[in-house]
Amino acid sequence: MHDCMNENKKYWIYMIDVDGTLCENIFNEEGTKRMAKAKPFKESINAVNKLHQEGHYICIFTSRTDEHRKVTEDWLKKHNVRY
């Protein structure tokens, strides 16, 4: 987290991992089909969305490779993760 000021309002920048945080842990070697069906952690997603709604910046990061970018972005969209 990093605190910042915007229009005299303090907000935070949150770095959120995908695997093991927003969904079950999937290894790169398991491939895109497995990633597309990763079980979401709804409580974590709700917490991230609440932070986003409060005006905080959400930065998603992952050790997934660029080969997995599309499936990851599609998964985030499917599960309504706000960032």
N, C-alpha and C positions, 0 to 999 in steps of 0.2 A: 504494500500500500504506500501511497505517496500523497501527502495533502497538498492542495492547491487552492487558489482563490479565483472565483469567477463572479463578477458583478457583486462583490462584497459578500459572497456566500462561499463558505468553505465546503469543499467536496474532496473525495478521495478517488484515486486511481487504483482499481483492483485488478490484479493479475490472476486469472482463473484458468486452471488446467482442465483439460477435457477428461482424459481417462483417469478413473479413480476418484474424480471430483464431481463431474456432471453426469457421468455414466460409469458403468462397470469398466474395469481395466481391460483394454484390448491392446495386444502387442502388434506392432507393425507387421510382423511375420504372419499374423492371422488373416491379413488381407482386407480389402474393401468390402466384400460381402458381409463379413463378420462385423466390421465397423458400422455398417449401415443398420444392423439389427441390434446394436448395443443397447442394453437395458438402461433407461434413463433413471437418474436419482432425482425424483420429483421435488423432494424437499430442498435439495441443493439448487435446482433450477429456479424454484420459487424464491429462494433467498437472493440469488443473483438478480432475478427480475425485479425484486423489491428495491435493491440497491440502485439499479438502473433507473427505476421509476423515481427514486428520490433525487436523481440528478448526478449520481456518481458515474465515473467512466469505468467501463468494463472492458478489459483487454483479455481476449482468449489466447492462450498459448498451449502448445502441445509439442511432444517429441515425434508426432506423426510426420512423415515425410511429405514433400510436395506432391508426390504421387497420390496421397490421401486427402489432399486439400478439398476437392469437390465433394467427396463423400462426407467429410467432416462438416463442411458448410451446409450441405443438405440436411445432415442430422441435426445441426443446431437450429435450422429453420423449422424442420419437422416438429421439434420439441419446444418451439417458441422461446428459445434462449435469446434474451435481449442483450446486445453489446454494441 
